[in-house]
Amino acid sequence: MKLTRGEKAFGAANYILLTLLTVVIVIPFWYVISVSVTPYSVFSAKNGMVLFPTSFSFDYYAYLLKKGSLIYGAYGVTLRNTAGGVLLALLLTAMAAYALAEKRLPGRRFLLLIFVFTMLFKGGMIPTYITIKQLGLLNTDYVLILVMAFSAFNMIIMKTFFEGIPESLRESAAIDGASELRILRSIVIPISMPAIASVGLLYMVTYWNDFFNALLYVTDWHKAPVQLVLRTIVASSSLPPELLEAAGRTPPPTIGIQMAAIVIVALPMLILYPFIQKYFEQGMMIGSVKG
C-alpha cells in the first residue's frame, strides 16, 4: 500500500523522536560505563567529560569484586530475596487472581474493591514499620521478601488474563473430577504463561531494585541487598567501612567506584531482559483488545 505524504512525514517524525529519546536514554549509561573503565588521571584531565575512553583500566571493578568484599555478600542476599520473593509473590498473586476471576465467588465485588482500595490508600511508612517491628521481622533474612510479596496491580493484570480463558475448559475439567487447585495448576497456569512471565518480571525488577525497605528494616550489613550497598556508595562521599576493611588498601577515587558499582548492579537485569521481553510484551497487551 502506498503511503501518503502525511503518513511519510508522520513516520519520519516518529523515527526522529525515537532516535532522540534513545540517545537521551543511552548516553547517561554509556557515560557511567566509560567513567568506570577510565583511569582517574585521564578522567580528571578531561574535567569529567569522558564519553569515549582513550585508555582503559579495570581497577575499580577489581576493587569492588575483590574476594571477601561486601559486594559478594550483598549479591547473594539480593539473589535470594529476588528468587524467593518472585516465587512467593507469583503464588499469592495467581491464587488471588484465580479466585477473583470466578464470577460465582460470593462477595467478589467487595473483595475486589478492597484490593483496589489498597492501590489508592496505604497505611503509611510509620504504621508499617511498627507492624513489622511488632511481628519480630526487623533485621531478619526474610523481611524483604514478605514486605513486597503481593501487588494489587499485578493481581488485576493476572485476573484480567484469567477471565479471558474459556469457561468451558474449567467446566470440563471440573466434570472430570478436577479440584479448583488442580484446574489452576494443570490448565490455567500453562495457558497463562505470558501473563505470569510479565508479572514475574515486574516482581523481579521490584525485588532487584529495592533499597528503601532494606534501609528501613535492615541494619546488619551482612543482610543488606546489593542495592543498599550501591545507594551507600553513590550517595555518600566515602565508601562503607566494611568495604574499606575488605579491600585492605587505600581505595581508588570514589567516582570510579560509584560508576563501576552501578554497572555491576544493573548488568544482570540488562542481560536477562532480552530473553523474556517477548513474554513481557504479550502480558502488557492483556485486556487491550477484546474480540
Residue frames relative to the residue before (quaternion, step in Angstrom):
aa qw qx qy qz dx dy dz
M 1.0000 0.0000 0.0000 0.0000 0.00 0.00 0.00
K 0.3996 -0.7288 0.5085 0.2248 3.56 -0.84 0.99
L 0.3708 -0.7430 0.5202 0.1996 3.52 -0.87 1.00
T 0.4521 -0.6652 0.5218 0.2843 3.53 -1.10 0.68
R 0.6723 -0.4919 0.3554 0.4238 3.54 -1.28 0.28
G 0.6461 0.5222 -0.3251 0.4518 3.58 1.01 -0.76
E 0.6531 0.5079 -0.3149 0.4650 3.59 1.00 -0.81
K 0.6326 0.5179 -0.3311 0.4712 3.59 1.04 -0.74
A 0.6575 0.5034 -0.3123 0.4656 3.58 0.98 -0.87
F 0.6428 0.5175 -0.3205 0.4651 3.58 1.02 -0.82
G 0.6549 0.5102 -0.3115 0.4624 3.59 0.97 -0.84
A 0.6525 0.5063 -0.3148 0.4677 3.58 0.98 -0.83
A 0.6450 0.5133 -0.3188 0.4679 3.58 0.99 -0.83
N 0.6228 0.5389 -0.3347 0.4579 3.58 1.06 -0.77
Y 0.6660 0.5026 -0.3036 0.4601 3.57 0.89 -0.95
I 0.6551 0.5090 -0.3159 0.4604 3.59 0.93 -0.86
L 0.6723 0.5011 -0.2985 0.4559 3.57 0.89 -0.95
L 0.6795 0.4826 -0.2952 0.4672 3.59 0.90 -0.92
T 0.6192 0.5355 -0.3438 0.4600 3.59 1.08 -0.68
L 0.6543 0.5069 -0.3054 0.4708 3.58 0.97 -0.87
L 0.6552 0.5046 -0.3123 0.4674 3.58 0.96 -0.87
T 0.6286 0.5371 -0.3286 0.4565 3.59 1.03 -0.80
V 0.6541 0.5085 -0.3084 0.4675 3.57 0.97 -0.90
V 0.6547 0.5190 -0.3109 0.4532 3.58 0.93 -0.91
I 0.6906 0.4720 -0.2753 0.4738 3.59 1.03 -0.79
V 0.7183 0.4775 -0.2589 0.4348 3.58 0.91 -0.96
I 0.6259 0.5900 -0.3567 0.3645 3.61 0.88 -0.88
P 0.6645 0.4940 -0.3482 0.4395 3.68 0.78 -0.80
F 0.6848 0.4637 -0.3041 0.4729 3.58 0.92 -0.83
W 0.6161 0.5330 -0.3464 0.4652 3.58 1.07 -0.68
Y 0.6202 0.5374 -0.3305 0.4662 3.57 1.08 -0.74
V 0.6307 0.5322 -0.3281 0.4598 3.57 0.99 -0.84
I 0.6658 0.4923 -0.3028 0.4719 3.60 0.91 -0.91
S 0.6558 0.5290 -0.3158 0.4363 3.58 0.92 -0.90
V 0.6756 0.4806 -0.2983 0.4728 3.58 0.89 -0.92
S 0.6502 0.5465 -0.3256 0.4154 3.60 1.00 -0.77
V 0.7536 0.3371 -0.2028 0.5266 3.62 1.17 -0.46
T 0.5806 0.5751 -0.3743 0.4382 3.60 1.25 0.23
P 0.4676 -0.6617 0.4973 0.3100 3.63 -0.82 0.88
Y 0.5880 -0.6241 0.3818 0.3449 3.55 -1.01 0.79
S 0.5918 0.5715 -0.3749 0.4273 3.60 1.07 -0.58
V 0.6667 0.4720 -0.2939 0.4964 3.58 1.00 -0.81
F 0.6325 0.5461 -0.3271 0.4413 3.59 1.00 -0.85
S 0.7017 0.4537 -0.2735 0.4764 3.59 0.87 -0.93
A 0.6227 0.5489 -0.3464 0.4370 3.61 1.06 -0.67
K 0.7285 0.3842 -0.2244 0.5209 3.58 1.12 -0.63
N 0.4713 -0.7092 0.4167 0.3183 3.59 1.26 0.34
G 0.7235 -0.4748 0.2402 0.4398 3.56 1.03 0.78
M 0.6070 0.5509 -0.3689 0.4382 3.62 1.20 -0.13
V 0.2203 0.7743 -0.5489 0.2251 3.53 0.16 1.35
L 0.0265 0.8028 -0.5929 0.0566 3.56 -0.28 1.27
F 0.7741 0.1540 -0.0830 0.6084 3.57 1.17 -0.65
P 0.2895 -0.8012 0.4969 0.1654 3.58 -0.08 1.28
T 0.3093 -0.7464 0.5631 0.1734 3.55 -1.03 0.85
S 0.7646 0.1039 -0.0942 0.6290 3.57 1.30 -0.28
F 0.2834 -0.7867 0.5357 0.1175 3.53 -1.11 0.72
S 0.0520 0.7645 -0.6412 0.0408 3.50 -1.21 0.69
F 0.2014 -0.7904 0.5708 0.0940 3.55 -0.92 0.94
D 0.2463 0.8028 -0.5056 0.1983 3.56 1.18 0.58
Y 0.6289 0.5448 -0.3432 0.4357 3.59 1.00 -0.75
Y 0.6714 0.4808 -0.2956 0.4803 3.57 0.95 -0.87
A 0.6338 0.5231 -0.3301 0.4645 3.58 1.01 -0.79
Y 0.6370 0.5332 -0.3224 0.4538 3.57 1.03 -0.76
L 0.7019 0.4674 -0.2669 0.4666 3.57 0.90 -0.94
L 0.7651 0.3832 -0.1864 0.4827 3.56 0.96 -0.87
K 0.3275 0.7519 -0.5106 0.2583 3.56 1.22 0.28
K 0.5925 -0.6078 0.3931 0.3535 3.56 -0.95 0.87
G 0.7957 0.2642 -0.2312 0.4935 3.53 -0.88 1.01
S 0.4868 0.6688 -0.4463 0.3414 3.60 1.21 -0.02
L 0.6796 -0.5164 0.3599 0.3769 3.50 -1.34 0.35
I 0.5727 0.6285 -0.3784 0.3658 3.60 1.11 -0.63
Y 0.6474 0.5338 -0.3348 0.4287 3.60 0.90 -0.85
G 0.6824 0.4812 -0.2905 0.4674 3.56 0.85 -0.93
A 0.6540 0.5104 -0.3120 0.4631 3.57 1.00 -0.82
Y 0.6219 0.5311 -0.3366 0.4667 3.57 1.05 -0.73
G 0.6508 0.5175 -0.3183 0.4554 3.57 0.95 -0.82
V 0.6403 0.5161 -0.3189 0.4712 3.57 1.01 -0.83
T 0.6744 0.4982 -0.2964 0.4573 3.59 0.91 -0.91
L 0.6496 0.5084 -0.3206 0.4656 3.59 0.95 -0.81
R 0.6480 0.5068 -0.3150 0.4734 3.58 0.99 -0.82
N 0.6777 0.4883 -0.2966 0.4630 3.58 0.86 -0.93
T 0.6706 0.5031 -0.3054 0.4517 3.58 0.94 -0.86
A 0.6807 0.4807 -0.2976 0.4659 3.59 0.85 -0.93
G 0.7112 0.4444 -0.2667 0.4749 3.58 0.78 -0.99
G 0.6629 0.5206 -0.3109 0.4392 3.57 0.97 -0.80
V 0.6554 0.5067 -0.3163 0.4622 3.58 0.95 -0.83
L 0.6563 0.5057 -0.3190 0.4603 3.60 0.91 -0.84
L 0.6799 0.4741 -0.2936 0.4763 3.58 0.88 -0.91
A 0.6668 0.5094 -0.3068 0.4491 3.59 0.90 -0.90
L 0.6573 0.4983 -0.3168 0.4683 3.60 0.94 -0.80
L 0.6297 0.5309 -0.3350 0.4576 3.57 1.02 -0.76
L 0.6987 0.4592 -0.2763 0.4739 3.59 0.78 -0.98
T 0.6638 0.5124 -0.3059 0.4510 3.59 0.95 -0.86
A 0.6713 0.4978 -0.3048 0.4568 3.59 0.90 -0.90
M 0.6614 0.5054 -0.3150 0.4559 3.60 0.94 -0.82
A 0.6696 0.4823 -0.3004 0.4782 3.59 0.94 -0.85
A 0.6653 0.5052 -0.3065 0.4563 3.58 0.94 -0.88
Y 0.6514 0.5140 -0.3247 0.4539 3.60 0.96 -0.80
A 0.6565 0.5028 -0.3178 0.4639 3.59 0.98 -0.79
L 0.7187 0.4438 -0.2598 0.4680 3.59 0.87 -0.90
A 0.5929 0.5558 -0.3699 0.4503 3.59 1.22 -0.27
E 0.5984 0.5497 -0.3520 0.4646 3.59 1.26 -0.31
K 0.3464 -0.7863 0.4793 0.1789 3.57 -0.38 1.27
R 0.6539 0.5186 -0.3176 0.4500 3.59 1.17 -0.41
L 0.4426 0.7019 -0.4563 0.3213 3.59 1.26 -0.02
P 0.4242 -0.7065 0.4989 0.2685 3.64 -0.71 0.99
G 0.8302 0.1668 -0.1424 0.5125 3.58 -0.88 0.92
R 0.2530 0.8169 -0.4896 0.1700 3.55 1.24 0.41
R 0.6798 0.4946 -0.2986 0.4518 3.59 0.85 -0.92
F 0.6500 0.5161 -0.3163 0.4595 3.56 0.99 -0.80
L 0.6572 0.5039 -0.3078 0.4684 3.57 0.95 -0.88
L 0.6476 0.5094 -0.3204 0.4674 3.57 0.97 -0.83
L 0.6216 0.5409 -0.3354 0.4568 3.58 1.05 -0.75
I 0.6296 0.5301 -0.3358 0.4581 3.59 1.01 -0.76
F 0.6565 0.5048 -0.3128 0.4652 3.57 0.94 -0.87
V 0.6642 0.4919 -0.3027 0.4745 3.59 0.91 -0.89
F 0.6022 0.5750 -0.3546 0.4254 3.60 1.04 -0.74
T 0.6613 0.5117 -0.3127 0.4505 3.60 1.00 -0.78
M 0.6001 0.5478 -0.3666 0.4532 3.61 1.21 -0.34
L 0.7223 0.4332 -0.2324 0.4865 3.58 1.15 -0.63
F 0.7972 0.1338 -0.0396 0.5873 3.58 1.02 -0.82
K 0.0912 -0.7984 0.5949 0.0189 3.57 -0.84 1.03
G 0.6492 -0.5580 0.3630 0.3681 3.53 -1.24 0.45
G 0.5107 -0.6405 0.4309 0.3785 3.57 1.11 -0.59
M 0.6401 -0.5729 0.3622 0.3618 3.54 -1.20 0.54
I 0.6881 0.4909 -0.2982 0.4434 3.60 0.85 -0.92
P 0.6705 0.4673 -0.3286 0.4735 3.67 0.80 -0.80
T 0.6315 0.5260 -0.3369 0.4594 3.57 1.05 -0.72
Y 0.6456 0.5173 -0.3180 0.4632 3.57 0.96 -0.85
I 0.6529 0.5081 -0.3164 0.4641 3.58 0.93 -0.87
T 0.6367 0.5267 -0.3247 0.4602 3.59 0.99 -0.80
I 0.6583 0.5022 -0.3056 0.4701 3.57 0.91 -0.95
K 0.6615 0.5073 -0.3068 0.4592 3.58 0.97 -0.83
Q 0.6700 0.5014 -0.3025 0.4563 3.60 0.91 -0.90
L 0.6707 0.4825 -0.2932 0.4811 3.58 1.13 -0.60
G 0.4671 -0.7071 0.4261 0.3168 3.58 1.26 -0.07
L 0.4571 0.7147 -0.4202 0.3221 3.58 1.18 0.53
L 0.4578 0.6937 -0.4569 0.3169 3.59 1.23 -0.16
N 0.8625 0.0811 -0.0854 0.4921 3.54 -1.04 0.92
T 0.4623 0.6448 -0.4746 0.3810 3.59 1.06 0.72
D 0.6524 -0.5480 0.3628 0.3773 3.55 -1.27 0.36
Y 0.7788 0.3683 -0.1734 0.4772 3.59 1.08 -0.64
V 0.4000 0.7297 -0.4851 0.2686 3.63 1.19 0.09
L 0.6847 0.4869 -0.2945 0.4555 3.61 0.97 -0.81
I 0.6001 0.5306 -0.3616 0.4770 3.59 1.24 -0.29
L 0.7171 0.4814 -0.2631 0.4299 3.56 0.86 -0.96
V 0.6714 0.5386 -0.3265 0.3904 3.61 0.89 -0.83
M 0.7691 0.2932 -0.1799 0.5387 3.61 1.19 -0.36
A 0.3655 0.7974 -0.4272 0.2191 3.56 1.26 0.35
F 0.7900 0.1866 -0.1327 0.5688 3.62 1.19 -0.02
S 0.0471 -0.7735 0.6320 0.0094 3.53 -1.10 0.84
A 0.4252 -0.7132 0.4973 0.2515 3.58 -0.71 1.07
F 0.6140 0.5544 -0.3470 0.4420 3.58 1.05 -0.71
N 0.6812 0.4686 -0.2868 0.4838 3.59 0.88 -0.93
M 0.6135 0.5508 -0.3477 0.4466 3.58 1.07 -0.68
I 0.6585 0.5029 -0.3114 0.4653 3.58 0.98 -0.83
I 0.6016 0.5473 -0.3551 0.4609 3.60 1.06 -0.69
M 0.7048 0.4510 -0.2654 0.4790 3.56 0.84 -0.98
K 0.6122 0.5494 -0.3445 0.4524 3.60 1.04 -0.72
T 0.6408 0.5280 -0.3225 0.4545 3.59 0.96 -0.85
F 0.6539 0.4958 -0.3117 0.4790 3.57 1.01 -0.77
F 0.6445 0.5249 -0.3251 0.4511 3.60 0.92 -0.84
E 0.6507 0.5258 -0.3212 0.4437 3.58 1.01 -0.76
G 0.6515 0.5198 -0.3162 0.4532 3.58 1.20 -0.44
I 0.5338 0.6071 -0.4173 0.4152 3.60 1.24 -0.14
P 0.5302 -0.6541 0.4240 0.3336 3.64 -0.77 0.93
E 0.5002 -0.6753 0.4649 0.2785 3.54 -0.88 0.99
S 0.5865 0.6086 -0.3647 0.3908 3.58 1.13 -0.66
L 0.6034 0.5655 -0.3647 0.4278 3.61 1.07 -0.64
R 0.7014 0.4508 -0.2679 0.4826 3.55 0.88 -0.94
E 0.6372 0.5315 -0.3318 0.4488 3.57 1.01 -0.75
S 0.6576 0.5029 -0.3172 0.4628 3.60 0.95 -0.83
A 0.6450 0.5036 -0.3230 0.4754 3.58 1.04 -0.76
A 0.6413 0.5176 -0.3255 0.4636 3.59 1.01 -0.78
I 0.6238 0.5326 -0.3356 0.4632 3.61 1.03 -0.74
D 0.6814 0.4752 -0.2789 0.4819 3.59 1.07 -0.75
G 0.6289 -0.5910 0.3173 0.3932 3.59 1.27 0.10
A 0.4411 0.6955 -0.4640 0.3261 3.59 1.22 0.19
S 0.4183 -0.6887 0.5338 0.2564 3.56 -1.03 0.81
E 0.6724 -0.4845 0.3532 0.4340 3.57 -1.27 0.21
L 0.6395 0.5190 -0.3285 0.4624 3.57 1.03 -0.75
R 0.6463 0.5067 -0.3133 0.4769 3.58 1.04 -0.79
I 0.6327 0.5220 -0.3331 0.4651 3.60 0.99 -0.77
L 0.6512 0.5141 -0.3114 0.4634 3.56 0.97 -0.88
R 0.7218 0.4611 -0.2524 0.4501 3.58 0.85 -0.98
S 0.7940 0.3656 -0.1706 0.4548 3.59 0.84 -0.94
I 0.7753 0.3180 -0.1717 0.5180 3.61 1.10 -0.53
V 0.7478 0.4276 -0.2452 0.4448 3.56 0.60 -1.14
I 0.6777 0.5085 -0.3056 0.4345 3.61 0.81 -0.97
P 0.6795 0.4772 -0.3302 0.4490 3.69 0.75 -0.83
I 0.6582 0.5011 -0.3158 0.4648 3.59 1.02 -0.76
S 0.7465 0.4486 -0.2040 0.4470 3.57 1.05 -0.80
M 0.2626 0.8111 -0.4959 0.1649 3.61 1.15 0.38
P 0.6210 0.5213 -0.3793 0.4458 3.69 0.92 -0.63
A 0.6685 0.4835 -0.3026 0.4772 3.59 0.93 -0.86
I 0.6597 0.5073 -0.3109 0.4591 3.58 0.93 -0.86
A 0.6507 0.5167 -0.3182 0.4564 3.59 1.00 -0.81
S 0.6749 0.4872 -0.3029 0.4641 3.58 0.92 -0.85
V 0.6626 0.4784 -0.3046 0.4892 3.58 0.96 -0.83
G 0.6304 0.5340 -0.3287 0.4576 3.57 1.02 -0.76
L 0.6363 0.5150 -0.3293 0.4707 3.58 1.04 -0.73
L 0.6319 0.5261 -0.3352 0.4600 3.59 1.00 -0.78
Y 0.6616 0.4858 -0.3023 0.4847 3.57 0.97 -0.86
M 0.6408 0.5454 -0.3289 0.4286 3.58 0.96 -0.87
V 0.6677 0.4845 -0.2987 0.4799 3.57 0.91 -0.92
T 0.6345 0.5380 -0.3330 0.4439 3.59 1.01 -0.80
Y 0.6900 0.4629 -0.2832 0.4789 3.58 0.86 -0.94
W 0.6724 0.5145 -0.3132 0.4302 3.58 0.90 -0.89
N 0.7573 0.4078 -0.2102 0.4647 3.59 0.93 -0.89
D 0.5081 0.6837 -0.4202 0.3128 3.60 1.20 -0.18
F 0.0540 0.7724 -0.6320 0.0326 3.53 -0.97 0.92
F 0.5984 0.6086 -0.3719 0.3650 3.59 1.10 -0.64
N 0.6459 0.5004 -0.3264 0.4753 3.61 0.97 -0.79
A 0.6339 0.5145 -0.3311 0.4731 3.59 1.04 -0.73
L 0.6251 0.5440 -0.3301 0.4520 3.56 1.06 -0.74
L 0.7004 0.4642 -0.2598 0.4759 3.57 1.10 -0.73
Y 0.8330 0.3054 -0.0940 0.4518 3.55 0.76 -1.10
V 0.7350 0.3628 -0.2204 0.5287 3.64 1.21 -0.16
T 0.0882 -0.8010 0.5914 0.0271 3.57 -0.87 0.98
D 0.6180 0.5301 -0.3376 0.4724 3.58 1.24 -0.36
W 0.4269 -0.7230 0.4786 0.2567 3.60 -0.65 1.10
H 0.6236 0.5492 -0.3495 0.4328 3.61 1.08 -0.54
K 0.7105 0.3869 -0.2491 0.5325 3.60 1.26 -0.24
A 0.4793 0.6837 -0.4232 0.3517 3.57 1.29 0.15
P 0.4146 -0.6968 0.5194 0.2696 3.63 -0.93 0.80
V 0.6799 -0.5216 0.3310 0.3951 3.53 -1.24 0.40
Q 0.6162 0.5559 -0.3615 0.4251 3.60 1.07 -0.59
L 0.6298 0.5152 -0.3396 0.4718 3.60 1.07 -0.64
V 0.6242 0.5181 -0.3334 0.4805 3.58 1.06 -0.72
L 0.6470 0.5123 -0.3123 0.4707 3.56 0.99 -0.88
R 0.6489 0.5225 -0.3212 0.4504 3.57 0.91 -0.88
T 0.6526 0.5101 -0.3121 0.4653 3.58 1.00 -0.81
I 0.6605 0.5069 -0.3081 0.4603 3.57 0.98 -0.85
V 0.7212 0.4534 -0.2532 0.4585 3.58 0.85 -0.98
A 0.7320 0.4633 -0.2496 0.4327 3.58 0.89 -0.93
S 0.7311 0.3967 -0.2347 0.5031 3.59 1.13 -0.55
S 0.5180 -0.6442 0.4704 0.3089 3.54 -1.24 0.39
S 0.7415 0.2804 -0.1957 0.5773 3.57 1.29 0.00
L 0.5540 -0.6150 0.4522 0.3321 3.54 -1.26 0.31
P 0.6244 -0.5253 0.4023 0.4152 3.60 -1.20 0.41
P 0.5901 -0.6039 0.3938 0.3634 3.62 -0.97 0.78
E 0.6395 0.5369 -0.3342 0.4372 3.60 0.98 -0.80
L 0.6537 0.5050 -0.3146 0.4676 3.58 1.07 -0.74
L 0.6309 0.5257 -0.3273 0.4673 3.58 1.07 -0.71
E 0.6594 0.5045 -0.3066 0.4654 3.56 0.98 -0.87
A 0.6549 0.5207 -0.3177 0.4462 3.59 0.98 -0.80
A 0.6505 0.5336 -0.3286 0.4292 3.57 1.03 -0.74
G 0.2313 -0.8290 0.4847 0.1559 3.58 1.05 -0.74
R 0.7558 0.2631 -0.2035 0.5640 3.60 1.17 0.38
T 0.6921 -0.4510 0.3372 0.4516 3.58 -1.25 0.11
P 0.3972 -0.7501 0.4689 0.2441 3.59 -0.65 1.01
P 0.5111 -0.6127 0.4957 0.3431 3.59 -1.16 0.51
P 0.7292 -0.4195 0.2829 0.4607 3.63 -1.22 0.15
T 0.5665 -0.6570 0.3902 0.3086 3.54 -0.94 0.94
I 0.6089 0.5820 -0.3695 0.3923 3.63 0.99 -0.75
G 0.6639 0.4937 -0.3065 0.4707 3.59 0.98 -0.78
I 0.6264 0.5257 -0.3260 0.4743 3.57 1.06 -0.78
Q 0.6352 0.5387 -0.3291 0.4450 3.59 0.96 -0.83
M 0.7004 0.4671 -0.2755 0.4641 3.57 0.83 -0.98
A 0.6500 0.5065 -0.3204 0.4672 3.59 0.96 -0.79
A 0.6358 0.5235 -0.3278 0.4628 3.59 1.02 -0.75
I 0.6261 0.5313 -0.3409 0.4577 3.60 0.99 -0.77
V 0.6632 0.5030 -0.3070 0.4614 3.59 0.92 -0.90
I 0.6632 0.5180 -0.3089 0.4431 3.58 0.89 -0.93
V 0.6946 0.4768 -0.2780 0.4614 3.58 0.93 -0.87
A 0.7218 0.4544 -0.2540 0.4561 3.60 0.96 -0.84
L 0.5353 0.6892 -0.3890 0.2950 3.60 1.12 -0.58
P 0.6606 0.5158 -0.3512 0.4174 3.68 0.75 -0.82
M 0.6715 0.4848 -0.3080 0.4681 3.62 0.91 -0.82
L 0.6383 0.5266 -0.3259 0.4573 3.58 1.04 -0.74
I 0.6650 0.4874 -0.2995 0.4801 3.58 1.08 -0.70
L 0.7080 0.4904 -0.2656 0.4333 3.57 0.93 -0.91
Y 0.6214 0.6155 -0.3562 0.3288 3.58 0.89 -0.91
P 0.6590 0.5200 -0.3560 0.4106 3.70 0.78 -0.79
F 0.6582 0.5308 -0.3180 0.4289 3.60 1.09 -0.64
I 0.7744 0.2896 -0.1725 0.5354 3.61 1.10 -0.52
Q 0.3359 0.7719 -0.4823 0.2422 3.56 1.27 0.26
K 0.6592 0.5228 -0.3313 0.4271 3.60 0.90 -0.86
Y 0.6458 0.4980 -0.3262 0.4780 3.59 1.02 -0.72
F 0.6339 0.5350 -0.3320 0.4492 3.56 1.02 -0.79
E 0.6539 0.5090 -0.3150 0.4627 3.59 0.97 -0.84
Q 0.6509 0.5053 -0.3183 0.4688 3.59 0.96 -0.84
G 0.6781 0.5047 -0.3002 0.4419 3.57 0.91 -0.88
M 0.6618 0.5118 -0.3077 0.4532 3.59 1.05 -0.75
M 0.6414 0.5144 -0.3246 0.4677 3.61 1.25 -0.34
I 0.3865 0.7363 -0.4791 0.2809 3.60 1.26 0.03
G 0.8434 0.1882 -0.1472 0.4812 3.51 -0.89 0.96
S 0.5464 0.6351 -0.4068 0.3643 3.62 1.23 -0.16
V 0.7755 0.2030 -0.1135 0.5869 3.58 1.14 -0.58
K 0.0928 -0.7819 0.6157 0.0307 3.53 -0.85 0.95
G 0.1290 0.8078 -0.5661 0.1015 3.58 -0.83 0.89
